[in-house]
Amino acid sequence: MPPAADPSDPSDAPSLLDLDDLRARFRGPLLAPSAPRFDEARKGWNGLVDRRPAAIIRCAGVADVIAAVRLAGQEDVPLAVKSGGHDFAGKSTSEGGLLVDLSDMDGVRVDPEGRTVRVEAGARWRDVDHETQAFGLATTGGTVSSVGVAGYVLGGGTGYLSRKHGLALDNLVSADVVTADGRLVTASADQHSDLFWGLRGAGANLGIVTSFELRLHELSTQILAGQIIHAFEDANDVLRFCAEYLPQAPEALQCYPFLLKLPPLEVIPEAYHGKPALDLVVAFAGTPEEGEGGLHELRGVGDPILDGVFPQPYTAVQQTFDLGMPAGVNWYSRAQYLEDLPDAAMDTLLAHCAQIPGPYSSAYLEPAGGAIGRVDPGATAFPHRTAPFGFHVVGGWSDPAEADEVTAWAETLHAAMVPFSTGGVYVNLLGVGEGEDRVRAAYGANWGRLVKVKRAWDPDNLFRGNQNVPPGG
Ligand SMILES: Cc1cc2nc3c(=O)[nH]c(=O)nc-3n(C[C@H](O)[C@H](O)[C@H](O)COP(=O)(O)OP(=O)(O)OC[C@H]3O[C@@H](n4cnc5c(N)ncnc54)[C@H](O)[C@@H]3O)c2cc1C
């Protein structure tokens, strides 16, 4: 038996795999580094992460996932798992080892009567939204349509619908999971309930989910949504209104206050191009008529330079930011939950955002409350139920010369907001270079129970190429 391999150590893994011998075990293609599609398949969304697995199995079905898990367990080959590949920290690829790529398994089947949808692990939110909206239904999904369903649901899942319908993981009815011993089990409230508890927040640690059953809700195919942009000089007053109003606003309303540099778009007055501004990204989960009432108060605040709120297809709303957060750019992410948003926090935020570097960087608040807060913090592995706001700083650059300035800005702003933090972080927003203490902060008081679940389902830590919860605690 070869020694246990470290997934981050390039020297360990490549020689462990004889690909020609292994191909017969799989229905999907097993890609060697010389294969034409290898380079595309090894990359994730974050250009900052550049790793080369020894081989990539593009799974064609559950049997391939089982075969990959058994192979990794028997030969002690490091394993990485990729569904949508949007992990900010790049955990869905590895240096050496076997990358289990689920992106070809992207089937979506809606049960309109039962109001559920069965989603294969490789599907992305644009696939799910397209299928569910054909029936006037939807579930909480990511606000960029290329985000994968799997990583998103298994870590939490927030979006325009989460204040009304809960996190994505609150809408998980059941999941099919290939476990570390190579079995396929179904986890739900009634079957393997400890696994089901852990999957909802720390799923990447407990197995490879091959499909999800998610609860659906009625949602009109046109909703009122868009952006209300305020000049930076007015950001102070508007942000103070948001701090009070948003946590107790109607649950169908979601509004992300974004601080960013305005792009040179025709709809934005030229004098503001390239200038920092406060962009309220809003959506109302109801009919456009209901949205008119629900958004009235927010639209009446201050004197925006643009009120770009209008009825539009929900599927289009879900794609609004696709172009603004492109794959391949280098991304530095730091996040935390805020206890509160006192004046000092807003002053800090605005002082740093006056200096936002480059066209890709931003900082935003994500109001929580509503259905998210009605779930007990111990009911699932995801503990952050009471914080009124999530806070996320994203630094992006494509020119390497900008790397230092952008990272320093993001790091400094993140650190300056720590005094207002709960100390917790959303696991799905952990970025490159974060340590074990931050993974613990993602699970807070649920850590002890999670370690026990990990020990029961993955005692040898086969699934460790992730934000890892070691079975030893
Ligand atoms: C542009 C962008 C927008 C985003 N918007 C939102 C948002 O609106 N709301 C929100 O909550 N989050 C958002 N996120 C964060 C998002 O939730 C995470 O990046 C999430 O991990 C993406 O899922 P994925 O399948 O694409 O990830 P991947 O990179 O494929 O995987 C992420 C992690 O999950 C593991 N994993 C992947 N598939 C499986 C599986 N089938 N079984 C077990 N483990 C698996 C991987 O090993 C890895 O550790 C956004 C991220 C980006 C980059």
Ligand as a Chemical Component Dictionary entry (heavy atoms), coordinates in Angstrom:
data_LIG
# 
_chem_comp.id                   LIG 
_chem_comp.type                 NON-POLYMER 
_chem_comp.pdbx_formal_charge   0 
_chem_comp.three_letter_code    LIG 
# 
loop_
_chem_comp_atom.comp_id 
_chem_comp_atom.atom_id 
_chem_comp_atom.alt_atom_id 
_chem_comp_atom.type_symbol 
_chem_comp_atom.charge 
_chem_comp_atom.model_Cartn_x 
_chem_comp_atom.model_Cartn_y 
_chem_comp_atom.model_Cartn_z 
_chem_comp_atom.pdbx_ordinal 
LIG C1  C1  C 0 -19.652 33.843 -9.853 1  
LIG C2  C2  C 0 -20.126 33.200 -8.586 2  
LIG C3  C3  C 0 -21.373 33.518 -8.085 3  
LIG C4  C4  C 0 -21.829 32.916 -6.906 4  
LIG N1  N1  N 0 -23.067 33.239 -6.431 5  
LIG C5  C5  C 0 -23.516 32.650 -5.307 6  
LIG C6  C6  C 0 -24.806 32.959 -4.790 7  
LIG O1  O1  O 0 -25.570 33.744 -5.350 8  
LIG N2  N2  N 0 -25.181 32.349 -3.634 9  
LIG C7  C7  C 0 -24.385 31.449 -2.989 10 
LIG O2  O2  O 0 -24.812 30.899 -1.973 11 
LIG N3  N3  N 0 -23.166 31.136 -3.463 12 
LIG C8  C8  C 0 -22.713 31.723 -4.591 13 
LIG N4  N4  N 0 -21.465 31.416 -5.051 14 
LIG C9  C9  C 0 -20.632 30.462 -4.309 15 
LIG C10 C10 C 0 -21.011 29.045 -4.713 16 
LIG O3  O3  O 0 -22.058 28.610 -3.878 17 
LIG C11 C11 C 0 -19.807 28.103 -4.548 18 
LIG O4  O4  O 0 -18.767 28.535 -5.379 19 
LIG C12 C12 C 0 -20.190 26.660 -4.884 20 
LIG O5  O5  O 0 -19.234 25.802 -4.343 21 
LIG C13 C13 C 0 -20.310 26.418 -6.356 22 
LIG O6  O6  O 0 -20.727 25.107 -6.637 23 
LIG P1  P1  P 0 -20.026 24.308 -7.835 24 
LIG O7  O7  O 0 -20.732 23.012 -7.996 25 
LIG O8  O8  O 0 -19.906 25.194 -9.021 26 
LIG O9  O9  O 0 -18.620 24.090 -7.166 27 
LIG P2  P2  P 0 -17.382 23.138 -7.390 28 
LIG O10 O10 O 0 -16.211 24.051 -7.552 29 
LIG O11 O11 O 0 -17.583 22.125 -8.422 30 
LIG O12 O12 O 0 -17.308 22.445 -5.955 31 
LIG C14 C14 C 0 -17.255 23.164 -4.747 32 
LIG C15 C15 C 0 -16.912 22.203 -3.595 33 
LIG O13 O13 O 0 -17.907 21.181 -3.523 34 
LIG C16 C16 C 0 -17.346 19.895 -3.759 35 
LIG N5  N5  N 0 -18.271 19.178 -4.647 36 
LIG C17 C17 C 0 -18.593 19.519 -5.917 37 
LIG N6  N6  N 0 -19.491 18.658 -6.391 38 
LIG C18 C18 C 0 -19.750 17.753 -5.410 39 
LIG C19 C19 C 0 -20.606 16.639 -5.327 40 
LIG N7  N7  N 0 -21.361 16.296 -6.345 41 
LIG N8  N8  N 0 -20.620 15.933 -4.176 42 
LIG C20 C20 C 0 -19.840 16.297 -3.122 43 
LIG N9  N9  N 0 -19.004 17.357 -3.166 44 
LIG C21 C21 C 0 -18.966 18.084 -4.301 45 
LIG C22 C22 C 0 -16.007 20.167 -4.425 46 
LIG O14 O14 O 0 -15.097 19.136 -4.193 47 
LIG C23 C23 C 0 -15.590 21.476 -3.782 48 
LIG O15 O15 O 0 -15.000 21.234 -2.527 49 
LIG C24 C24 C 0 -21.002 31.997 -6.231 50 
LIG C25 C25 C 0 -19.750 31.668 -6.731 51 
LIG C26 C26 C 0 -19.312 32.260 -7.890 52 
LIG C27 C27 C 0 -17.964 31.914 -8.402 53 
# 
loop_
_chem_comp_bond.comp_id 
_chem_comp_bond.atom_id_1 
_chem_comp_bond.atom_id_2 
_chem_comp_bond.value_order 
_chem_comp_bond.pdbx_ordinal 
LIG C1  C2  SING 1  
LIG C2  C3  SING 2  
LIG C2  C26 DOUB 3  
LIG C3  C4  DOUB 4  
LIG C4  N1  SING 5  
LIG C4  C24 SING 6  
LIG N1  C5  DOUB 7  
LIG C5  C6  SING 8  
LIG C5  C8  SING 9  
LIG C6  O1  DOUB 10 
LIG C6  N2  SING 11 
LIG N2  C7  SING 12 
LIG C7  O2  DOUB 13 
LIG C7  N3  SING 14 
LIG N3  C8  DOUB 15 
LIG C8  N4  SING 16 
LIG N4  C9  SING 17 
LIG N4  C24 SING 18 
LIG C9  C10 SING 19 
LIG C10 O3  SING 20 
LIG C10 C11 SING 21 
LIG C11 O4  SING 22 
LIG C11 C12 SING 23 
LIG C12 O5  SING 24 
LIG C12 C13 SING 25 
LIG C13 O6  SING 26 
LIG O6  P1  SING 27 
LIG P1  O7  DOUB 28 
LIG P1  O8  SING 29 
LIG P1  O9  SING 30 
LIG O9  P2  SING 31 
LIG P2  O10 DOUB 32 
LIG P2  O11 SING 33 
LIG P2  O12 SING 34 
LIG O12 C14 SING 35 
LIG C14 C15 SING 36 
LIG C15 O13 SING 37 
LIG C15 C23 SING 38 
LIG O13 C16 SING 39 
LIG C16 N5  SING 40 
LIG C16 C22 SING 41 
LIG N5  C17 SING 42 
LIG N5  C21 SING 43 
LIG C17 N6  DOUB 44 
LIG N6  C18 SING 45 
LIG C18 C19 SING 46 
LIG C18 C21 DOUB 47 
LIG C19 N7  SING 48 
LIG C19 N8  DOUB 49 
LIG N8  C20 SING 50 
LIG C20 N9  DOUB 51 
LIG N9  C21 SING 52 
LIG C22 O14 SING 53 
LIG C22 C23 SING 54 
LIG C23 O15 SING 55 
LIG C24 C25 DOUB 56 
LIG C25 C26 SING 57 
LIG C26 C27 SING 58 
# 
